[in-house]
Amino acid sequence: MIPFIILLGAPGSGKGTQSQLLTDSLNIPSISTGDLLRNEIKLKSPIGLKLKSIVESGQLVPDKIIIDIYSKVVSEGNFDRGLISDGFPRTEAQAIALDALLNKFPGFLTVVIYFETDLEHLKDRLLGRRLCPDCGEIYHVGTNPPLEGGVCKVCGSKVIQRQDDTESVITNRFNIYQHEIKPVLAYYSNRLKILDGLRSKEAVFDDLKTTIKKTLNIMR
Ligand code: AMP
């Protein structure tokens, strides 16, 4: 069985960080729909220009569009070692579409992880978050700062603050998240693994690895 690891959680709950750690330690590639969209925006591609205002204001991209983008990436990539999904699905319609897509790839076994957090705490994480636009490394100005002058430790590029990591857009993203996540959690209720996402990234990561291994062993 090939693991298809779905990371669910609020904006700032650690999906991106944990997905990076998993990719580095297990050598399993990840897809972040947010990164895919930000890249299209940066390239000023037709889809990027069309979706720029939606993404930067914290709204969700319409299901049909994001499902098409995501399905294309999964269908065209080489995921022999498995796949980590960061930021998809975000709605029940996307979760249903993902199961339909995975039916075409019978070797995959889904492991669905939910990082439980409290939104008040996450606001600080998001306001202090910085991102390397070139290699994707994630920083926090207080707890994990980049080098002097905002330079990325991995590739030396200048880190940036995401357009949607501002106070008003964060509030908007949290509202949408609270509305959409309930039906997604209900959809996955029989296979959902809930982890406390408010601990240090190392503690969450240990728990995550153990949970994934246990799930895969049970299902083999
Ligand atoms: P993220 O980097 O996961 O926080 O995503 C950033 C933004 O990209 C979101 O606020 C949405 O505008 C858009 N986005 C990412 N993933 C999805 C998705 N699965 N469905 C709809 N919009 C998405």
Residues whose N, C-alpha, C, O or C-beta is under 5 A from the ligand:
A	BS01	AMP	P11 T33 G34 D35 L37 I54 V55 G58 Q59 L60 V61 I66 G87 F88 P89 R90
